[in-house]
Amino acid sequence: MRNYSQKYVASKIGMSQNAYSKIENNITQLTVHHVKELSKILEVPITDLLNDDFEIHKPFTIPRTVSKSDLLVHVHNLQKIIEEKHALKHDSYIVAISLIMAAEGSISSVH
């Protein structure tokens, strides 16, 4: 919306670009403090950040043991979530889809 870089937003929040990237990529859980700070930086109400276009997720973890079919289900679900997002809103859309397709190919070749 504001075309701010991750580095810029991260510096305003007081964290590294790498740490902020992990929040954007759902590796690290977004805290209430982060939502408040983002609201100030982006100059939008907190409620605007909590709509469907800005989702807060718990980090995804894979259990120690997982079946091939369960893993494929997770990959397909992730692909659906990414495809539902408008490609132009996400700079890394093509990369994400490519990675999912590569992962699916790798999983499919496992016996």
PyMOL commands that set and color helices and strands:
alter all, ss='L'
color gray80, all
select helices_A, chain A and resi 6-13+17-24+32-42+46-49+68-84+87-89+93-108
alter helices_A, ss='H'
color red, helices_A
deselect
rebuild
show_as cartoon
